[in-house]
Amino acid sequence: SRSGAVCMLCERQPSCYTCPRCNLQYCGLSCYQSPRHSVCSEEFYKESVLQELKDMGKTESEGRLKMQEILVGLRQKAETAAGGMEEEELWEVLNSKEKEAFMGLMKGGALGGLIPLWKPWWEEHEDGGRALVEVLEEEVSRRAGENSTTMAEQDNERKSATKLRKIKRGNKLETGDEKGSSAVTAVPQISAKIPKLTSLCANSSPLVCYGLVNALFGYTFTLCLYNNDTDSLIIEFCDMILALSEALSSSRVFNSVQEALDCGETLISGGGYLDKEDLLAPSRALEAVAHIATGRDREDPAGYCLAALSQLRSVLSQARKALSKEGEEGAKRQKYFLASKKCEFFQAWVLDNEPRIRGLAIEMWNEH
C-alpha cells in the first residue's frame, strides 16, 4: 500500500492493495469485485477455477478432499491472490446470502460448465450400420442357447445381454448441461513398431488377458479423471496410472477378470482417488474397458486396445524424457520404462490373440 493513495474504484477510501492483473489500486474486496473492475476480477477467478480443476488428483491428499472443500478453497485462493487477505478473513467477508449462492452454484454443477466434458473415443462403435454392442448382445444370446446347460448358466447369459442393452444409457456422469460436452476426440495413433509376440516370449501365459484388463482399467479411470488432459500434469498422470495398475507397476499375475477389476477398485478407494460425489467413476472405468475390448467394428476388434496401449506408451515415454537420470527421478524413469515395455508386450499379445479380445469383451460386459 501507498500512504495517501486513494482507491481508483470508489475514489473515497485509501487504497490498500494493487490488482495483480492491471495494477489498479483499490481499497478492498467489495471494490475489487465491483462492476467497474468485473472484467479483470472475473477473468482472474475463471483462470483460477480452470487451474484448480486441472490440479485435481495431483496428490493423494487432494483426492481425499470433498468437491465442496476444493471449490470453497479455490474461491478463497483466487480472492486471496487478488486482495492479499487471509483465506478465513475473505470467507467471513461474504455474507450468508453470498455464501449460500456460491454453495448452490457448486452443488448444482454450474462450475463444471467452465470446462467441456470430454467424450471418450472408445464409445464409438458400428457394425454394418448397427451399434456393435447390439451385435454383441445377439452373440451373447446365441451363446446362451448353444452353450448353457443349466438354468443358472442361462440366467447369467440373459443378465449379460441385459447389461449390454443398458450401455445405451450407461453410467453417465450427470453434468446438468450436455451442451458443454465436447465432440469425440480422435482415436490415438497406433504405435508404428510393435514386436512379434514370439520375439518377446516363447509361450505366453493364458492369464495375460487379465493383466491387460487391469492395465486398461487404470488407464481409463485416470484419463477420464484428467478429462483427457495428459499434457498439463504428465508426471502426475503417469504416477496415478502406475498407482492404480499393478499389472503395469509390478509382476503381479491375475487369475480372472473380476480379480483384475477388484484390484483396481481397491487401489482407487484406498489411495483416495474416489470422489465421494462421483461414486460411479469406477463403474464407468469398467464400462470403458468393455468398450475398448469391443473395438470400433467387427473387422477390427483389436484396434481400440492397440490405440489405448499406444497412447499409454507414448505418454510414459514423454514423461520419461522430462525426468533426470539421477536420484529419485532416475528411479521413476526406470518405473516408466518398465511400464512402457509392459504396454509393448500387451500390444504384441493383442495382435497375436485377436479372437480372444472379442471373448474378453463379452466377459467384460457380463461383469458390468
One Martini backbone bead per residue (centre of mass of N, CA, C, O) as a GRO file, in nm:
protein
  368
    1SER     BB    1   0.101   0.033   0.013
    2ARG     BB    2   0.004   0.386  -0.015
    3SER     BB    3   0.033   0.676   0.116
    4GLY     BB    4  -0.254   0.870   0.007
    5ALA     BB    5  -0.385   0.669  -0.165
    6VAL     BB    6  -0.659   0.622  -0.378
    7CYS     BB    7  -0.916   0.464  -0.475
    8MET     BB    8  -0.992   0.389  -0.823
    9LEU     BB    9  -1.307   0.321  -0.772
   10CYS     BB   10  -1.440   0.496  -0.528
   11GLU     BB   11  -1.264   0.758  -0.447
   12ARG     BB   12  -1.230   0.743  -0.104
   13GLN     BB   13  -1.056   0.525  -0.016
   14PRO     BB   14  -0.780   0.393   0.080
   15SER     BB   15  -0.532   0.223  -0.059
   16CYS     BB   16  -0.411  -0.138  -0.016
   17TYR     BB   17  -0.418  -0.249  -0.315
   18THR     BB   18  -0.303  -0.453  -0.605
   19CYS     BB   19  -0.366  -0.556  -0.904
   20PRO     BB   20  -0.209  -0.825  -1.076
   21ARG     BB   21  -0.322  -0.745  -1.374
   22CYS     BB   22  -0.361  -0.393  -1.378
   23ASN     BB   23  -0.253  -0.218  -1.120
   24LEU     BB   24  -0.487  -0.145  -0.958
   25GLN     BB   25  -0.605   0.058  -0.701
   26TYR     BB   26  -0.746  -0.063  -0.385
   27CYS     BB   27  -0.930  -0.120  -0.078
   28GLY     BB   28  -1.114  -0.389  -0.152
   29LEU     BB   29  -1.328  -0.643  -0.226
   30SER     BB   30  -1.573  -0.477  -0.326
   31CYS     BB   31  -1.411  -0.325  -0.547
   32TYR     BB   32  -1.287  -0.565  -0.695
   33GLN     BB   33  -1.606  -0.673  -0.755
   34SER     BB   34  -1.687  -0.452  -0.918
   35PRO     BB   35  -1.808  -0.351  -1.221
   36ARG     BB   36  -1.548  -0.180  -1.299
   37HIS     BB   37  -1.375  -0.477  -1.239
   38SER     BB   38  -1.499  -0.743  -1.372
   39VAL     BB   39  -1.315  -0.843  -1.596
   40CYS     BB   40  -1.070  -0.901  -1.418
   41SER     BB   41  -1.195  -1.070  -1.182
   42GLU     BB   42  -1.333  -1.293  -1.358
   43GLU     BB   43  -1.079  -1.393  -1.505
   44PHE     BB   44  -0.923  -1.473  -1.255
   45TYR     BB   45  -1.129  -1.679  -1.149
   46LYS     BB   46  -1.143  -1.863  -1.397
   47GLU     BB   47  -0.844  -1.946  -1.399
   48SER     BB   48  -0.853  -2.075  -1.118
   49VAL     BB   49  -1.057  -2.294  -1.181
   50LEU     BB   50  -0.907  -2.436  -1.409
   51GLN     BB   51  -0.652  -2.503  -1.243
   52GLU     BB   52  -0.789  -2.666  -1.018
   53LEU     BB   53  -0.910  -2.888  -1.200
   54LYS     BB   54  -0.632  -2.984  -1.306
   55ASP     BB   55  -0.522  -3.047  -1.002
   56MET     BB   56  -0.688  -3.276  -0.969
   57GLY     BB   57  -0.516  -3.550  -0.836
   58LYS     BB   58  -0.214  -3.474  -0.777
   59THR     BB   59  -0.282  -3.583  -0.494
   60GLU     BB   60  -0.395  -3.770  -0.242
   61SER     BB   61  -0.509  -3.542  -0.064
   62GLU     BB   62  -0.690  -3.419  -0.283
   63GLY     BB   63  -0.862  -3.675  -0.330
   64ARG     BB   64  -0.994  -3.661  -0.030
   65LEU     BB   65  -1.142  -3.430  -0.105
   66LYS     BB   66  -1.405  -3.259  -0.133
   67MET     BB   67  -1.559  -3.068  -0.358
   68GLN     BB   68  -1.635  -2.846  -0.167
   69GLU     BB   69  -1.349  -2.784  -0.054
   70ILE     BB   70  -1.216  -2.714  -0.321
   71LEU     BB   71  -1.401  -2.473  -0.410
   72VAL     BB   72  -1.370  -2.301  -0.163
   73GLY     BB   73  -1.063  -2.282  -0.179
   74LEU     BB   74  -1.060  -2.153  -0.456
   75ARG     BB   75  -1.203  -1.891  -0.389
   76GLN     BB   76  -1.004  -1.804  -0.173
   77LYS     BB   77  -0.746  -1.805  -0.344
   78ALA     BB   78  -0.830  -1.596  -0.556
   79GLU     BB   79  -0.885  -1.363  -0.350
   80THR     BB   80  -0.614  -1.359  -0.211
   81ALA     BB   81  -0.446  -1.284  -0.460
   82ALA     BB   82  -0.605  -1.012  -0.499
   83GLY     BB   83  -0.602  -0.890  -0.174
   84GLY     BB   84  -0.414  -1.020   0.071
   85MET     BB   85  -0.591  -1.200   0.232
   86GLU     BB   86  -0.711  -1.414   0.433
   87GLU     BB   87  -0.906  -1.679   0.395
   88GLU     BB   88  -1.094  -1.648   0.643
   89GLU     BB   89  -1.155  -1.347   0.595
   90LEU     BB   90  -1.287  -1.375   0.316
   91TRP     BB   91  -1.520  -1.563   0.394
   92GLU     BB   92  -1.637  -1.361   0.611
   93VAL     BB   93  -1.711  -1.130   0.415
   94LEU     BB   94  -1.924  -1.300   0.335
   95ASN     BB   95  -2.239  -1.340   0.321
   96SER     BB   96  -2.490  -1.565   0.350
   97LYS     BB   97  -2.594  -1.533   0.056
   98GLU     BB   98  -2.323  -1.570  -0.088
   99LYS     BB   99  -2.260  -1.848   0.022
  100GLU     BB  100  -2.520  -1.987  -0.078
  101ALA     BB  101  -2.480  -1.927  -0.379
  102PHE     BB  102  -2.212  -2.076  -0.414
  103MET     BB  103  -2.305  -2.354  -0.312
  104GLY     BB  104  -2.528  -2.385  -0.528
  105LEU     BB  105  -2.342  -2.373  -0.771
  106MET     BB  106  -2.177  -2.621  -0.693
  107LYS     BB  107  -2.412  -2.835  -0.659
  108GLY     BB  108  -2.534  -2.776  -0.960
  109GLY     BB  109  -2.271  -2.771  -1.168
  110ALA     BB  110  -2.188  -2.489  -1.298
  111LEU     BB  111  -1.873  -2.502  -1.283
  112GLY     BB  112  -1.842  -2.736  -1.497
  113GLY     BB  113  -1.894  -2.545  -1.756
  114LEU     BB  114  -1.595  -2.439  -1.794
  115ILE     BB  115  -1.556  -2.747  -1.884
  116PRO     BB  116  -1.551  -2.963  -2.116
  117LEU     BB  117  -1.672  -3.275  -2.162
  118TRP     BB  118  -1.524  -3.559  -2.228
  119LYS     BB  119  -1.548  -3.783  -2.508
  120PRO     BB  120  -1.483  -4.090  -2.559
  121TRP     BB  121  -1.368  -4.278  -2.830
  122TRP     BB  122  -1.463  -4.578  -2.735
  123GLU     BB  123  -1.791  -4.523  -2.784
  124GLU     BB  124  -1.741  -4.594  -3.083
  125HIS     BB  125  -1.972  -4.791  -3.286
  126GLU     BB  126  -1.976  -5.033  -3.570
  127ASP     BB  127  -2.201  -5.271  -3.765
  128GLY     BB  128  -2.357  -5.244  -4.043
  129GLY     BB  129  -2.513  -4.979  -3.904
  130ARG     BB  130  -2.477  -5.095  -3.621
  131ALA     BB  131  -2.446  -5.142  -3.309
  132LEU     BB  132  -2.212  -5.344  -3.173
  133VAL     BB  133  -2.362  -5.414  -2.905
  134GLU     BB  134  -2.595  -5.558  -3.052
  135VAL     BB  135  -2.427  -5.783  -3.169
  136LEU     BB  136  -2.329  -5.889  -2.895
  137GLU     BB  137  -2.604  -5.950  -2.780
  138GLU     BB  138  -2.667  -6.177  -2.981
  139GLU     BB  139  -2.421  -6.350  -2.906
  140VAL     BB  140  -2.500  -6.402  -2.616
  141SER     BB  141  -2.772  -6.537  -2.677
  142ARG     BB  142  -2.659  -6.765  -2.852
  143ARG     BB  143  -2.474  -6.888  -2.635
  144ALA     BB  144  -2.699  -6.960  -2.440
  145GLY     BB  145  -2.826  -7.179  -2.632
  146GLU     BB  146  -2.559  -7.355  -2.693
  147ASN     BB  147  -2.390  -7.367  -2.391
  148SER     BB  148  -2.612  -7.388  -2.192
  149THR     BB  149  -2.700  -7.638  -1.926
  150THR     BB  150  -2.820  -7.437  -1.717
  151MET     BB  151  -3.013  -7.217  -1.554
  152ALA     BB  152  -2.783  -7.042  -1.442
  153GLU     BB  153  -2.640  -6.990  -1.712
  154GLN     BB  154  -2.879  -6.862  -1.857
  155ASP     BB  155  -2.911  -6.629  -1.658
  156ASN     BB  156  -2.632  -6.502  -1.704
  157GLU     BB  157  -2.672  -6.445  -2.008
  158ARG     BB  158  -2.919  -6.260  -1.976
  159LYS     BB  159  -2.772  -6.050  -1.806
  160SER     BB  160  -2.565  -5.976  -2.019
  161ALA     BB  161  -2.767  -5.869  -2.228
  162THR     BB  162  -2.887  -5.651  -2.046
  163LYS     BB  163  -2.620  -5.493  -2.005
  164LEU     BB  164  -2.585  -5.421  -2.302
  165ARG     BB  165  -2.840  -5.245  -2.319
  166LYS     BB  166  -2.749  -5.034  -2.097
  167ILE     BB  167  -2.523  -4.879  -2.266
  168LYS     BB  168  -2.719  -4.673  -2.395
  169ARG     BB  169  -2.688  -4.526  -2.115
  170GLY     BB  170  -2.530  -4.573  -1.867
  171ASN     BB  171  -2.278  -4.422  -1.638
  172LYS     BB  172  -2.340  -4.124  -1.643
  173LEU     BB  173  -2.228  -3.807  -1.601
  174GLU     BB  174  -2.373  -3.558  -1.439
  175THR     BB  175  -2.392  -3.203  -1.568
  176GLY     BB  176  -2.682  -3.052  -1.656
  177ASP     BB  177  -2.512  -2.976  -1.943
  178GLU     BB  178  -2.460  -3.102  -2.265
  179LYS     BB  179  -2.350  -2.851  -2.427
  180GLY     BB  180  -2.047  -2.879  -2.301
  181SER     BB  181  -1.987  -3.104  -2.471
  182SER     BB  182  -1.767  -3.274  -2.648
  183ALA     BB  183  -1.630  -3.415  -2.892
  184VAL     BB  184  -1.493  -3.669  -3.027
  185THR     BB  185  -1.196  -3.789  -3.018
  186ALA     BB  186  -0.933  -3.908  -3.148
  187VAL     BB  187  -0.779  -4.181  -3.217
  188PRO     BB  188  -0.509  -4.310  -3.128
  189GLN     BB  189  -0.211  -4.376  -3.246
  190ILE     BB  190  -0.053  -4.642  -3.359
  191SER     BB  191   0.214  -4.800  -3.322
  192ALA     BB  192   0.467  -4.861  -3.547
  193LYS     BB  193   0.618  -5.051  -3.323
  194ILE     BB  194   0.545  -5.402  -3.302
  195PRO     BB  195   0.626  -5.681  -3.178
  196LYS     BB  196   0.663  -5.999  -3.171
  197LEU     BB  197   0.573  -6.227  -2.945
  198THR     BB  198   0.808  -6.438  -3.002
  199SER     BB  199   1.036  -6.216  -2.928
  200LEU     BB  200   0.946  -6.211  -2.607
  201CYS     BB  201   0.809  -6.509  -2.609
  202ALA     BB  202   0.741  -6.838  -2.641
  203ASN     BB  203   0.507  -6.861  -2.402
  204SER     BB  204   0.213  -6.742  -2.324
  205SER     BB  205  -0.006  -6.668  -2.095
  206PRO     BB  206  -0.353  -6.699  -2.037
  207LEU     BB  207  -0.338  -6.445  -1.816
  208VAL     BB  208  -0.276  -6.180  -1.973
  209CYS     BB  209  -0.566  -6.060  -2.014
  210TYR     BB  210  -0.593  -5.961  -1.712
  211GLY     BB  211  -0.367  -5.754  -1.720
  212LEU     BB  212  -0.498  -5.582  -1.939
  213VAL     BB  213  -0.747  -5.502  -1.778
  214ASN     BB  214  -0.595  -5.358  -1.549
  215ALA     BB  215  -0.452  -5.146  -1.725
  216LEU     BB  216  -0.712  -5.022  -1.858
  217PHE     BB  217  -0.847  -4.934  -1.598
  218GLY     BB  218  -0.634  -4.726  -1.508
  219TYR     BB  219  -0.641  -4.560  -1.769
  220THR     BB  220  -0.945  -4.475  -1.783
  221PHE     BB  221  -0.973  -4.345  -1.507
  222THR     BB  222  -0.749  -4.131  -1.542
  223LEU     BB  223  -0.836  -3.997  -1.809
  224CYS     BB  224  -1.115  -3.903  -1.702
  225LEU     BB  225  -1.017  -3.738  -1.459
  226TYR     BB  226  -0.833  -3.554  -1.670
  227ASN     BB  227  -0.999  -3.497  -1.931
  228ASN     BB  228  -0.758  -3.574  -2.143
  229ASP     BB  229  -0.514  -3.434  -1.977
  230THR     BB  230  -0.168  -3.521  -2.035
  231ASP     BB  231   0.016  -3.249  -2.021
  232SER     BB  232   0.003  -3.072  -1.759
  233LEU     BB  233   0.030  -3.368  -1.571
  234ILE     BB  234   0.221  -3.612  -1.663
  235ILE     BB  235   0.347  -3.730  -1.405
  236GLU     BB  236   0.085  -3.766  -1.242
  237PHE     BB  237  -0.053  -3.944  -1.448
  238CYS     BB  238   0.152  -4.180  -1.438
  239ASP     BB  239   0.146  -4.231  -1.133
  240MET     BB  240  -0.154  -4.310  -1.119
  241ILE     BB  241  -0.153  -4.553  -1.304
  242LEU     BB  242   0.058  -4.714  -1.135
  243ALA     BB  243  -0.117  -4.706  -0.871
  244LEU     BB  244  -0.374  -4.869  -1.024
  245SER     BB  245  -0.155  -5.077  -1.175
  246GLU     BB  246  -0.005  -5.384  -1.120
  247ALA     BB  247   0.056  -5.470  -1.415
  248LEU     BB  248   0.262  -5.214  -1.451
  249SER     BB  249   0.420  -5.202  -1.147
  250SER     BB  250   0.431  -5.523  -1.158
  251SER     BB  251   0.427  -5.898  -1.138
  252ARG     BB  252   0.141  -5.941  -1.129
  253VAL     BB  253  -0.108  -6.203  -1.136
  254PHE     BB  254  -0.412  -6.277  -1.290
  255ASN     BB  255  -0.713  -6.506  -1.280
  256SER     BB  256  -0.927  -6.268  -1.346
  257VAL     BB  257  -1.137  -6.021  -1.411
  258GLN     BB  258  -1.232  -5.964  -1.122
  259GLU     BB  259  -0.950  -5.938  -0.994
  260ALA     BB  260  -0.850  -5.701  -1.170
  261LEU     BB  261  -1.080  -5.503  -1.083
  262ASP     BB  262  -1.061  -5.515  -0.774
  263CYS     BB  263  -0.779  -5.401  -0.754
  264GLY     BB  264  -0.839  -5.123  -0.876
  265GLU     BB  265  -1.067  -5.038  -0.678
  266THR     BB  266  -0.898  -5.056  -0.419
  267LEU     BB  267  -0.686  -4.838  -0.505
  268ILE     BB  268  -0.882  -4.605  -0.535
  269SER     BB  269  -0.995  -4.598  -0.243
  270GLY     BB  270  -0.721  -4.627  -0.080
  271GLY     BB  271  -0.582  -4.363  -0.240
  272GLY     BB  272  -0.809  -4.126  -0.275
  273TYR     BB  273  -0.957  -4.120  -0.585
  274LEU     BB  274  -1.250  -4.110  -0.472
  275ASP     BB  275  -1.529  -3.937  -0.529
  276LYS     BB  276  -1.808  -3.889  -0.329
  277GLU     BB  277  -1.968  -3.744  -0.582
  278ASP     BB  278  -1.843  -4.008  -0.772
  279LEU     BB  279  -1.910  -4.343  -0.743
  280LEU     BB  280  -1.918  -4.431  -1.069
  281ALA     BB  281  -1.630  -4.424  -1.188
  282PRO     BB  282  -1.548  -4.730  -1.184
  283SER     BB  283  -1.783  -4.822  -1.369
  284ARG     BB  284  -1.689  -4.654  -1.613
  285ALA     BB  285  -1.416  -4.795  -1.641
  286LEU     BB  286  -1.526  -5.072  -1.698
  287GLU     BB  287  -1.689  -4.989  -1.947
  288ALA     BB  288  -1.444  -4.886  -2.106
  289VAL     BB  289  -1.304  -5.159  -2.137
  290ALA     BB  290  -1.536  -5.287  -2.294
  291HIS     BB  291  -1.522  -5.096  -2.531
  292ILE     BB  292  -1.230  -5.155  -2.615
  293ALA     BB  293  -1.277  -5.467  -2.658
  294THR     BB  294  -1.494  -5.426  -2.884
  295GLY     BB  295  -1.449  -5.202  -3.070
  296ARG     BB  296  -1.546  -5.047  -3.359
  297ASP     BB  297  -1.541  -5.326  -3.526
  298ARG     BB  298  -1.544  -5.644  -3.650
  299GLU     BB  299  -1.274  -5.602  -3.829
  300ASP     BB  300  -1.148  -5.439  -3.548
  301PRO     BB  301  -1.114  -5.558  -3.233
  302ALA     BB  302  -0.802  -5.440  -3.157
  303GLY     BB  303  -0.771  -5.129  -3.206
  304TYR     BB  304  -0.836  -5.003  -2.924
  305CYS     BB  305  -0.620  -5.144  -2.763
  306LEU     BB  306  -0.379  -5.034  -2.926
  307ALA     BB  307  -0.442  -4.732  -2.883
  308ALA     BB  308  -0.428  -4.721  -2.575
  309LEU     BB  309  -0.137  -4.837  -2.550
  310SER     BB  310  -0.006  -4.617  -2.723
  311GLN     BB  311  -0.067  -4.376  -2.546
  312LEU     BB  312   0.073  -4.485  -2.295
  313ARG     BB  313   0.353  -4.512  -2.417
  314SER     BB  314   0.386  -4.214  -2.499
  315VAL     BB  315   0.352  -4.081  -2.219
  316LEU     BB  316   0.581  -4.234  -2.075
  317SER     BB  317   0.803  -4.130  -2.264
  318GLN     BB  318   0.767  -3.827  -2.212
  319ALA     BB  319   0.808  -3.837  -1.905
  320ARG     BB  320   1.093  -3.953  -1.910
  321LYS     BB  321   1.230  -3.705  -2.058
  322ALA     BB  322   1.160  -3.506  -1.802
  323LEU     BB  323   1.376  -3.672  -1.651
  324SER     BB  324   1.616  -3.755  -1.457
  325LYS     BB  325   1.887  -3.996  -1.406
  326GLU     BB  326   1.879  -3.908  -1.111
  327GLY     BB  327   1.777  -4.043  -0.843
  328GLU     BB  328   1.443  -4.035  -0.812
  329GLU     BB  329   1.402  -3.980  -1.114
  330GLY     BB  330   1.552  -4.230  -1.209
  331ALA     BB  331   1.357  -4.435  -1.079
  332LYS     BB  332   1.107  -4.335  -1.234
  333ARG     BB  333   1.210  -4.388  -1.517
  334GLN     BB  334   1.222  -4.697  -1.481
  335LYS     BB  335   0.919  -4.738  -1.433
  336TYR     BB  336   0.828  -4.626  -1.705
  337PHE     BB  337   0.984  -4.823  -1.879
  338LEU     BB  338   0.853  -5.086  -1.777
  339ALA     BB  339   0.561  -5.002  -1.847
  340SER     BB  340   0.612  -4.967  -2.150
  341LYS     BB  341   0.691  -5.266  -2.198
  342LYS     BB  342   0.422  -5.379  -2.113
  343CYS     BB  343   0.259  -5.245  -2.337
  344GLU     BB  344   0.413  -5.382  -2.566
  345PHE     BB  345   0.335  -5.668  -2.487
  346PHE     BB  346   0.028  -5.631  -2.508
  347GLN     BB  347   0.029  -5.564  -2.807
  348ALA     BB  348   0.148  -5.832  -2.904
  349TRP     BB  349  -0.079  -6.004  -2.785
  350VAL     BB  350  -0.319  -5.881  -2.935
  351LEU     BB  351  -0.221  -5.948  -3.227
  352ASP     BB  352  -0.218  -6.274  -3.143
  353ASN     BB  353  -0.540  -6.239  -2.992
  354GLU     BB  354  -0.813  -6.141  -3.128
  355PRO     BB  355  -1.033  -6.354  -3.048
  356ARG     BB  356  -1.004  -6.297  -2.736
  357ILE     BB  357  -1.119  -6.009  -2.728
  358ARG     BB  358  -1.417  -6.072  -2.775
  359GLY     BB  359  -1.450  -6.252  -2.526
  360LEU     BB  360  -1.367  -6.028  -2.330
  361ALA     BB  361  -1.598  -5.835  -2.388
  362ILE     BB  362  -1.827  -6.019  -2.293
  363GLU     BB  363  -1.716  -6.053  -2.006
  364MET     BB  364  -1.723  -5.751  -1.933
  365TRP     BB  365  -2.029  -5.707  -1.968
  366ASN     BB  366  -2.099  -5.912  -1.750
  367GLU     BB  367  -1.963  -5.755  -1.517
  368HIS     BB  368  -2.134  -5.485  -1.578
   0.00000   0.00000   0.00000
